[in-house]
Amino acid sequence: MKSQKEKKLKFFIPAAFAVLISLIVIFSIEGIVKVYKLKAAKSKLADNLVYLKKDNAKIKRQIYDLKHNKQYISELARQELGMIKRGEIVFKFFNVNTNKNVNKK
């Protein structure tokens, strides 16, 4: 029969070897650099996710307004397409520069 020490030793040696290999992989220069790069990428993706969630909420609001809000549609048609309501009069002002020849002598 094997003694308790031999049984513990058979378990301890592979476990110690696995821990040693894990530490070498994790704390080697390439491992540290890779961990740093992955953390930076994760942070960038998290920031992008926040931006996309806000943008998605804004688009959902616009879709809802386009489906249900006639005033929003009217304002959008005025801004984007230059449309006017029936009976409105549009005044166009042109910037005429009359000071071109004032300083010439």
RASUL-V788761 format. One record per residue. RES is the residue in three letters. SS is DSSP state (helix for helix, strand for strand, loop for the rest). PSI is psi in whole degrees, -180 to 180 (none if undefined). Layout:
res->{RES	RES}
ss->{SS	SS}
psi->{PSI	PSI}
//
This chain:
res->{MET	LYS	SER	GLN	LYS	GLU	LYS	LYS	LEU	LYS	PHE	PHE	ILE	PRO	ALA	ALA	PHE	ALA	VAL	LEU	ILE	SER	LEU	ILE	VAL	ILE	PHE	SER	ILE	GLU	GLY	ILE	VAL	LYS	VAL	TYR	LYS	LEU	LYS	ALA	ALA	LYS	SER	LYS	LEU	ALA	ASP	ASN	LEU	VAL	TYR	LEU	LYS	LYS	ASP	ASN	ALA	LYS	ILE	LYS	ARG	GLN	ILE	TYR	ASP	LEU	LYS	HIS	ASN	LYS	GLN	TYR	ILE	SER	GLU	LEU	ALA	ARG	GLN	GLU	LEU	GLY	MET	ILE	LYS	ARG	GLY	GLU	ILE	VAL	PHE	LYS	PHE	PHE	ASN	VAL	ASN	THR	ASN	LYS	ASN	VAL	ASN	LYS	LYS}
ss->{loop	loop	loop	helix	helix	helix	helix	helix	helix	helix	helix	helix	helix	helix	helix	helix	helix	helix	helix	helix	helix	helix	helix	helix	helix	helix	helix	loop	helix	helix	helix	helix	helix	helix	helix	helix	helix	helix	helix	helix	helix	helix	helix	helix	helix	helix	helix	helix	helix	helix	helix	helix	helix	helix	helix	helix	helix	helix	helix	helix	helix	helix	helix	helix	helix	helix	helix	helix	loop	helix	helix	helix	helix	helix	helix	helix	helix	helix	helix	helix	helix	loop	loop	loop	loop	loop	loop	loop	loop	loop	loop	loop	loop	loop	loop	loop	loop	loop	loop	loop	loop	loop	loop	loop	loop}
psi->{147	147	166	-36	-41	-40	-43	-39	-40	-32	-39	-41	-51	-36	-44	-40	-43	-42	-42	-46	-42	-43	-39	-44	-45	-44	9	165	-46	-38	-43	-44	-42	-41	-43	-46	-40	-37	-41	-42	-40	-43	-43	-41	-37	-42	-42	-37	-42	-45	-45	-35	-41	-43	-40	-42	-40	-43	-39	-39	-43	-41	-44	-46	-38	-31	-31	-15	103	-34	-39	-42	-42	-46	-40	-40	-37	-45	-49	-37	-6	27	158	162	160	131	-7	152	132	129	128	128	133	136	102	119	104	-5	15	-43	9	-44	-2	133	none}
//
